[in-house]
Amino acid sequence: MGKVRTEMIKRISLELFDKYPKSFNAEFEVNKQFLNEIGLDVSKKLRNKVAGYVTRLVKIDQAERTELEEELPIPAL
């Protein structure tokens, strides 16, 4: 069974990921600190869930970019 996240966590995470795409990292701790820096005023438990889901989104985004780069032909110089 996979992890189940509420719609609120997904909505907040996607909004933040769209607003700050370059600020998030594939590291949970870095994302958690960034959420503190931007002043996300939620409980510790909710902040950790949002940081975890954003970390997952970043990893998925990086994997998709890697796949696209591998599929594109490299031009000869």
GROMACS elastic network, one bead per residue, 0.5 to 0.9 nm:
[ bonds ]
;  ai    aj funct       b0    kb
    1     4     6  0.88501   500
    5     8     6  0.82301   500
    5     9     6  0.65167   500
    5    10     6  0.69606   500
    5    49     6  0.83616   500
    5    53     6  0.85142   500
    6     9     6  0.54725   500
    6    10     6  0.65508   500
    6    11     6  0.87289   500
    7    10     6  0.51413   500
    7    11     6  0.59970   500
    7    12     6  0.85777   500
    8    11     6  0.50887   500
    8    12     6  0.60935   500
    8    13     6  0.84129   500
    9    12     6  0.53081   500
    9    13     6  0.59870   500
    9    14     6  0.85006   500
    9    46     6  0.76590   500
    9    49     6  0.70196   500
    9    50     6  0.57616   500
    9    53     6  0.77364   500
   10    13     6  0.51250   500
   10    14     6  0.60153   500
   10    15     6  0.85024   500
   10    50     6  0.75556   500
   10    53     6  0.72545   500
   10    54     6  0.86612   500
   11    14     6  0.52814   500
   11    15     6  0.61360   500
   11    16     6  0.86303   500
   12    15     6  0.52156   500
   12    16     6  0.61999   500
   12    17     6  0.85228   500
   12    50     6  0.71765   500
   13    16     6  0.52316   500
   13    17     6  0.59674   500
   13    18     6  0.85333   500
   13    50     6  0.56001   500
   13    51     6  0.76217   500
   13    53     6  0.65861   500
   13    54     6  0.56487   500
   13    57     6  0.85860   500
   14    18     6  0.60451   500
   14    19     6  0.84637   500
   14    53     6  0.88681   500
   14    54     6  0.74761   500
   14    57     6  0.83109   500
   15    18     6  0.52368   500
   15    19     6  0.61201   500
   15    20     6  0.86140   500
   16    20     6  0.58840   500
   16    21     6  0.78346   500
   16    54     6  0.82714   500
   17    20     6  0.53650   500
   17    21     6  0.51916   500
   17    22     6  0.85762   500
   17    23     6  0.84885   500
   17    24     6  0.73450   500
   17    54     6  0.67218   500
   17    57     6  0.80295   500
   17    58     6  0.83372   500
   18    21     6  0.55988   500
   20    23     6  0.54389   500
   20    24     6  0.70104   500
   21    24     6  0.62136   500
   21    58     6  0.87216   500
   22    25     6  0.79133   500
   23    31     6  0.81464   500
   23    34     6  0.76299   500
   24    27     6  0.82725   500
   24    30     6  0.75416   500
   24    31     6  0.57031   500
   24    34     6  0.75620   500
   24    54     6  0.75473   500
   24    55     6  0.75309   500
   24    58     6  0.71771   500
   25    28     6  0.75540   500
   25    30     6  0.66065   500
   25    31     6  0.62346   500
   25    54     6  0.85178   500
   25    55     6  0.66661   500
   25    58     6  0.65349   500
   25    59     6  0.83762   500
   26    30     6  0.81470   500
   26    31     6  0.79337   500
   26    54     6  0.84614   500
   26    55     6  0.52331   500
   26    56     6  0.75163   500
   26    57     6  0.86150   500
   26    58     6  0.57665   500
   26    59     6  0.58293   500
   26    62     6  0.87318   500
   27    30     6  0.55036   500
   27    31     6  0.64582   500
   27    32     6  0.87911   500
   27    52     6  0.89542   500
   27    55     6  0.64350   500
   28    31     6  0.51995   500
   28    32     6  0.61236   500
   28    33     6  0.87174   500
   28    48     6  0.85013   500
   28    51     6  0.62219   500
   28    52     6  0.60318   500
   28    54     6  0.83370   500
   28    55     6  0.58474   500
   28    56     6  0.89655   500
   29    32     6  0.50155   500
   29    33     6  0.62471   500
   29    34     6  0.86292   500
   29    51     6  0.80988   500
   30    33     6  0.52089   500
   30    34     6  0.62233   500
   30    35     6  0.87584   500
   30    51     6  0.87821   500
   31    34     6  0.50047   500
   31    35     6  0.62647   500
   31    36     6  0.87474   500
   31    51     6  0.55421   500
   31    52     6  0.80548   500
   31    54     6  0.75677   500
   31    55     6  0.70697   500
   32    35     6  0.52378   500
   32    36     6  0.65424   500
   32    37     6  0.88656   500
   32    47     6  0.70677   500
   32    48     6  0.65700   500
   32    50     6  0.83478   500
   32    51     6  0.53155   500
   32    52     6  0.81855   500
   33    36     6  0.50671   500
   33    37     6  0.62790   500
   33    38     6  0.88766   500
   33    51     6  0.89282   500
   34    38     6  0.63021   500
   34    39     6  0.85909   500
   34    51     6  0.88990   500
   35    38     6  0.53565   500
   35    39     6  0.63463   500
   35    40     6  0.56446   500
   35    41     6  0.89080   500
   35    47     6  0.73274   500
   35    50     6  0.87700   500
   35    51     6  0.74204   500
   36    39     6  0.51407   500
   36    40     6  0.60378   500
   36    41     6  0.81669   500
   36    47     6  0.84596   500
   37    40     6  0.77763   500
   39    42     6  0.88736   500
   40    47     6  0.76624   500
   41    47     6  0.84464   500
   42    45     6  0.82350   500
   42    46     6  0.62667   500
   42    47     6  0.61653   500
   43    46     6  0.52969   500
   43    47     6  0.61016   500
   43    48     6  0.86348   500
   44    47     6  0.50937   500
   44    48     6  0.61940   500
   44    49     6  0.86901   500
   45    48     6  0.52355   500
   45    49     6  0.63355   500
   45    50     6  0.87645   500
   46    49     6  0.50471   500
   46    50     6  0.61610   500
   46    51     6  0.85181   500
   47    50     6  0.51508   500
   47    51     6  0.60627   500
   47    52     6  0.85182   500
   48    51     6  0.50203   500
   48    52     6  0.60176   500
   48    53     6  0.85808   500
   49    52     6  0.50697   500
   49    53     6  0.62001   500
   49    54     6  0.85842   500
   50    53     6  0.51838   500
   50    54     6  0.60925   500
   50    55     6  0.85105   500
   51    54     6  0.51301   500
   51    55     6  0.61090   500
   51    56     6  0.86739   500
   52    55     6  0.50642   500
   52    56     6  0.63544   500
   52    57     6  0.87753   500
   53    57     6  0.62650   500
   53    58     6  0.86938   500
   54    58     6  0.61682   500
   54    59     6  0.86414   500
   55    58     6  0.51398   500
   55    59     6  0.63042   500
   55    60     6  0.86965   500
   56    59     6  0.51887   500
   56    60     6  0.62350   500
   56    61     6  0.85900   500
   57    60     6  0.51319   500
   57    61     6  0.60606   500
   57    62     6  0.85739   500
   58    61     6  0.50209   500
   58    62     6  0.60970   500
   58    63     6  0.85727   500
   59    62     6  0.51059   500
   59    63     6  0.61687   500
   59    64     6  0.86680   500
   60    63     6  0.51056   500
   60    64     6  0.62425   500
   60    65     6  0.86898   500
   61    64     6  0.51906   500
   61    65     6  0.62671   500
   61    66     6  0.86748   500
   62    65     6  0.51193   500
   62    66     6  0.61837   500
   62    67     6  0.86915   500
   63    66     6  0.50811   500
   63    67     6  0.62562   500
   63    68     6  0.87094   500
   64    67     6  0.51207   500
   64    68     6  0.62662   500
   64    69     6  0.86782   500
   65    68     6  0.51116   500
   65    69     6  0.61795   500
   65    70     6  0.86402   500
   66    69     6  0.51172   500
   66    70     6  0.62056   500
   66    71     6  0.86836   500
   67    70     6  0.51439   500
   67    71     6  0.62574   500
   67    72     6  0.88071   500
   68    71     6  0.51392   500
   68    72     6  0.62908   500
   69    72     6  0.53471   500
   69    73     6  0.82373   500
   69    74     6  0.89613   500
   70    73     6  0.76584   500
   70    74     6  0.89080   500
